[in-house]
Amino acid sequence: MNGSYELLEHHAANLEAVRRRITQACAAAGRAPDSVTLLAASKTFGADHVIALADAGQRSFGENYAQEAIAKLELCAERRPDLFGRSPGAGACGWHFIGPLQSNKTRAIATHFDWVHSVDREKLALRLSQQRPEELPALEICIQVNVSDEDSKSGCSPVEAVALALAVAPLPRLRLRGVMAIPAPADEPQAQRQAFAAVRTVFERCRSALAKEPGGHGAHFDTLSMGMSADLESAIAEGATIVRVGSALFGARPPAGQAVER
Ligand SMILES: *Cc1c(COP(=O)(O)O)cnc(C)c1O
């Protein structure tokens, strides 16, 4: 697939198929179809792919690696200011950071992104709040929770989540929106749903703790970011409001270590 028209056709067909899956999962769960936002997880896919998907109508993009992401979003802004322009009010698309957060990347992330889904320590939230540029609106934040208890994954433990939410909510340049999780992959829908239900329980615990606090910082706590290409139906059944989908939109990712496509 080299031509941009072929790319557009391919991505537009995938986008339609994923949107249909979301609509059907919402119907099965008795939920409104617009209660779920599709976030396109575009890691390893270059600006051509992102622009093709945006031309097909996709508006939110998620990235995992700061360096790769910033080069890409600057290229997108340069080539398509109508979709990706970064001056206030310009550009129809938004960028979400969904990868592991490192202290030395928080300034770049606070400057270039609209959302960060992967806050799992208070120290990182403090840095993002201090480093969010004045002229930009508050950075939208989700707390990442590790419900599968795997050592290798990022995320705070479910028991730490409420304390972290209460610490993050009052930070001035952030707006705490909800909880994100990447449960361990499971083949059976029942096992998938069990993990997503555990995330929802953490979300609800945080929401009721925030509602009891003075200051109204829980007013925007409405986001459950969970579900990917293989399990978005189960996530929607358990209340997901953002599903993060990569391979079902862009195709299989190149193996790790291979050059990023332009
Ligand atoms: C890559 C990625 C996704 C999308 O995964 P697919 O299985 O390709 O849909 C979602 N969330 C995060 C955090 C990711 O890194």
The ligand as an SDF file (V2000), in Angstrom:
LIG
                    3D

 15 15  0  0  0  0  0  0  0  0999 V2000
   -1.3140   -0.4490   21.0850 C   0  0  0  0  0  0  0  0  0  0  0  0
   -2.2690   -0.0490   22.1350 C   0  0  0  0  0  0  0  0  0  0  0  0
   -3.6510   -0.1680   21.9410 C   0  0  0  0  0  0  0  0  0  0  0  0
   -4.2700   -0.7700   20.6920 C   0  0  0  0  0  0  0  0  0  0  0  0
   -3.9860   -2.1200   20.6010 O   0  0  0  0  0  0  0  0  0  0  0  0
   -4.6180   -3.0300   19.4020 P   0  0  0  0  0  0  0  0  0  0  0  0
   -4.6080   -4.3830   19.9750 O   0  0  0  0  0  0  0  0  0  0  0  0
   -3.6950   -2.8680   18.2480 O   0  0  0  0  0  0  0  0  0  0  0  0
   -5.9570   -2.5060   19.1360 O   0  0  0  0  0  0  0  0  0  0  0  0
   -4.4720    0.2840   22.9450 C   0  0  0  0  0  0  0  0  0  0  0  0
   -4.0000    0.7960   24.1000 N   0  0  0  0  0  0  0  0  0  0  0  0
   -2.6770    0.9220   24.3240 C   0  0  0  0  0  0  0  0  0  0  0  0
   -2.2090    1.5060   25.6080 C   0  0  0  0  0  0  0  0  0  0  0  0
   -1.7790    0.4860   23.3610 C   0  0  0  0  0  0  0  0  0  0  0  0
   -0.4660    0.5890   23.5990 O   0  0  0  0  0  0  0  0  0  0  0  0
  1  2  1  0
  2  3  1  0
  2 14  2  0
  3  4  1  0
  3 10  2  0
  4  5  1  0
  5  6  1  0
  6  7  2  0
  6  8  1  0
  6  9  1  0
 10 11  1  0
 11 12  2  0
 12 13  1  0
 12 14  1  0
 14 15  1  0
M  END
$$$$
